[in-house]
Amino acid sequence: MNIKKNNKKIVTCNGCLYFFVTYKKERPWGCKKFGFISKFLPAREVFSTTGIECAYRTEKISN
């Protein structure tokens, strides 16, 4: 899901094929595409590191 704020898209991880929950207290979220776990949502981690929104978000297909 992309949310527009001030004419910019904000990428969210919920519903992304690569997003997962680790159940680790210190680093509860992860991204399979980038191969990391984080204290923050992966999309926010990518933005804070690179300065651009995540370009790999892929909607999860539900059956």
Steps between C-alpha positions, in 0.01 A plus 500: 500500500628840408379806687537846348625776727593840360495355145753231599427129524574342835566130462369272772606143567161354593380271223843480334620161379845554656387628842511263797478500880796355691347488851835621636448775755801706386437466125139404433474568123688384194527523124574189292592708192773697679584217742491683833304526824446829678364682800305717256276411207722407204360774273598762759843342541555506123392865482720608790801319351463588131281810502254345252182300548516122458461410132462124556162495674294226340139439599447158657252289302245336728312187398 
